[in-house]
């Protein structure tokens, strides 16, 4: 190892230790705050179409870029998994509505599948009425259960034909196609849906899809791909917002958000007219947040070519004292959440804020339902959100990620974010509540943390119930075996008995003749 590299590593280590020591000396951030959220605060959970629905080629749905990506060969996804079936959410809507009611949530955030509604991606070519009916029924079922639908128009599953014909988000024509798709959704569902999100985590969609190639469509265009995609996504968002604002807002009284600002560098240039058109195209700020990093300026030159990561010109650091939740990238740092919310409040002029994604994945090697680390994560992060409201942040709602274990993109089914464990090896995809279900439900019912004794009792009761659920999960292979016996073996044996009886009867009749 070269001396300069050793010096860099030592400097980074000293910086982490110094920052960690500074953090430990902050009693305000280490203390727990007991109190409740403002009246009307909305509690929810989330999901996305591609990660949960399955039914990838049923009822007229067209292929998405993720269908093509996962089907194209080995090495794209851990374990070569696909979301062809996923949680089978397409066929289990009523069952999952029951889970939402069990959680006592006020809202449910889900996404619409663009290729399920428009198989080719183009509204003028074909609208899939079965897909329209599916989402209409889902929205009605939520409303009948007093659960507010919060709908994401695009959560990464671009119609594959738009990628093949036009290059996907590398092409400016996507803005027009997205506007037409959004207008279809506003027209069909806007009488019942009042909260719309255009794009979920567009930075990750652009970076991993068009810069690194880790996500669909798998393009590796370092230094240009992310910026070009981001440029067109911003234009698409603005077109959809203006379309809603001029055509639908007065009739439907809904809002749209810009979920997470895109970092801009080396982007194609916006004209003054485009800047004016884009500015102000949001009614609330939707934030997704999972973990925290220290950052510092990189003091050594990169020897790699141009890329988004090199353009950032910084390095990320973690404190070794932060709890490791099992995923390589996810550490529990609740105070970072409060800082982000306060930053958003001051940076963007005190907008209404909805937390749209926040959660912790289950450790890879653990399949038990007693997810105590998720309970601790929820407790810490939600409490820091309460502190941010106390600081003055205008936070209106919180969406915990996610309702179910589901397909986690390039990680397949290895990471589990769900409140409900899904047994993917069972064709019926049964759901089992984890301990965090009981804990989150108590937070929702109390709308916060009333007092130390009650909050501690939530923890104990949650862990007590999960032991019973673990026994049910352990019995699942036996139940599956019994189901196979019931559904296959018994009918087969009965059929054989009937056949044997028929043969014996024929032989008896022949002897008599």
Protein Blocks (a to p, Z undefined) as FASTA:
>chain_A
ZZklmmmmmmmmmmmmmmmmmmmmmmklmpccdddddehiacdddddfklmnmomlgghi
acdfklmmmmnoghkaghiiafklmnommmmmmmmmmmmmmnopabdcddddfklmmmno
pakloccfklmmmmmmmmmmmmmnopacdddfbgoiacfklmmmnopjmbfklmmmmmmm
mmmmmmmmmmmmcbdcfbgckllmmmmmmmnomacehiacehklmmmmmmmmmmmmmmmm
mmmmmmmmmmnopacddehiaddehiacddfklmmmmgopafbdcdddfbdcdddddfbd
cfbdcdfklmnopacdddfkbccehiaklccdfklmmmmmmmmmmmnoppacddfbdcdd
ddfklcbfblfklmmmmmmmmmmmmmmmmnopacfbdcdddfbdcdehjnojmbccbfbd
cdfkbmnlpacddfklmmmmmmmmnopafbfklmmmmmmmmmmmmmmmmmmmmmmmmmmm
mmmmmmmmmmmmmmmmmmmmmmmmmmmmmmmZZ
